[in-house]
């Protein structure tokens, strides 16, 4: 996305502060980076209309800009902006208004912008057997050289911990990335999610088998990877630094590619797909939607009810 120019010192300041605010609230780095760019586009339009002061921004400006976006042509292919892109702009505008209201103390009312209808996407859900295969792969020898050979067992233990966190505990990608060692309580068998969505904290339980995998990684594999005792990150690289969220996603892809299950190799397995999978499996096991919502950190049951549709689809496929 092209970064449009803005010259107002006030606008430049709030663009930076808006990103920092999102980061503090626990939003994913990609969101904290991208939302201010959308806000900059809004402020660029305001400057074209002669508005350069925060105090002069009104609700109608948000609504007008959103209407203009709905009519604007896509710079890449010449078509209109798709619904998913418009919804990203909508999210950015509403978050930016919320930031101005709460942090810049602007007397703005709630900005209500209508969401665009997005075509339903199929959520990728693994079967219980496929999840078992992923865990089993972590116990197989890693045929490689260099770091993979030198730290083979440590990386295998880290892979098992990855599956525990993103499948066994159902954490979001950003939540798992931000975990520190102190967030894992082996005695109480739970993970403390401090940077949940919209800064919401929760405690997520794990079972005895997962506790064993986490203990092995914490007291064996992770210590082998560490270079400094000052590093508090749960997931660390072979250089002893916090492992990036993209690196975690790539590691899952590598596990997938090592499988002898050709059908599983062809599926777009993601960290978020592991979260969908555990939610579906818990529902199939008889857990209530309310309990699953608390487990996942959902604010309302609406987000959790998607798994009832997945359950119905699976039941319909049984011959």
Buried (B, 14 or more C-beta within 10 A) or exposed (E): EEEBEBEBEBBEEBBEBBBEBBBEBBBBBEBBEBBBBBBBBBBBBBBEEEBBEBEEBEEEBBBBBBEEBBEEEEEEEEEBBBBEBBBBBBBBBBBBBBBBBEBBEBEBEEBEBEEBEEEEEEBBBBBEEBBEBBBEBBEEEBEEEEBBEEBBBBBBBBBBBBBBBBBBBBBBBBBBBBBBEEBBBEEEBBBBBBBBBEEBEBEBBBEEEBBEBBBBBBEEBBEBBBEEEEBEBBBBBBEBBBBEBEEBBEBBEEBBEBBEBEEBEEBEBBBBBBBBBBBBBBBBEEEEBEEBBBBBBBEEEEBBEBBEEBBEEBEEEEE
